[in-house]
Amino acid sequence: MTIDLARKRADLLLMRERILRAAADIAAGDLAEGDLTPAAGDRHLAEHATELLDHELDQSLAENADNVIAEIDDALWRIEDGTYGTCAVCGAPIPEERLDAVPYATLCLEDKRRQEHA
């Protein structure tokens, strides 16, 4: 199996840019909405609860974006150091189908399953 590293690098960089753009859009939306204030005046408690839930969801998405960006950066580093596409646990090649689905994968399917069941 020969992985087209130039294509994978381009795919990872595009994915990174899309995630950064989406995270920036979320942050801009939060700024546009202003600070969350306690329910008062004409605001109904349910409206306030909905705003809090939306804010927490945005926070979770932003945190997840940071994690995926870090994984993408690690994958780009692995391309540079020649270890991209190799399982970090057993050293076996990661199938190209897995890398197509999760281009920043560090584990083969068998080791990923073991990790999830541990």
Secondary structure in CASP SS format (residue, H / E / C, confidence):
PFRMAT SS
TARGET T0000
AUTHOR 0000-0000-0000
METHOD secondary structure of the structure
MODEL  1
M C 1.00
T C 1.00
I C 1.00
D C 1.00
L H 1.00
A H 1.00
R H 1.00
K H 1.00
R H 1.00
A H 1.00
D H 1.00
L H 1.00
L H 1.00
L H 1.00
M H 1.00
R H 1.00
E H 1.00
R H 1.00
I H 1.00
L H 1.00
R H 1.00
A H 1.00
A H 1.00
A H 1.00
D H 1.00
I H 1.00
A H 1.00
A H 1.00
G H 1.00
D H 1.00
L H 1.00
A H 1.00
E H 1.00
G C 1.00
D C 1.00
L C 1.00
T C 1.00
P C 1.00
A C 1.00
A C 1.00
G C 1.00
D C 1.00
R C 1.00
H C 1.00
L H 1.00
A H 1.00
E H 1.00
H H 1.00
A H 1.00
T H 1.00
E H 1.00
L H 1.00
L H 1.00
D H 1.00
H H 1.00
E H 1.00
L H 1.00
D H 1.00
Q H 1.00
S H 1.00
L H 1.00
A H 1.00
E H 1.00
N H 1.00
A H 1.00
D H 1.00
N H 1.00
V H 1.00
I H 1.00
A H 1.00
E H 1.00
I H 1.00
D H 1.00
D H 1.00
A H 1.00
L H 1.00
W H 1.00
R H 1.00
I H 1.00
E H 1.00
D H 1.00
G C 1.00
T C 1.00
Y C 1.00
G C 1.00
T E 1.00
C C 1.00
A C 1.00
V C 1.00
C C 1.00
G C 1.00
A C 1.00
P E 1.00
I C 1.00
P C 1.00
E H 1.00
E H 1.00
R H 1.00
L H 1.00
D H 1.00
A H 1.00
V C 1.00
P C 1.00
Y C 1.00
A C 1.00
T C 1.00
L C 1.00
C C 1.00
L H 1.00
E H 1.00
D H 1.00
K H 1.00
R H 1.00
R H 1.00
Q H 1.00
E H 1.00
H H 1.00
A C 1.00
END
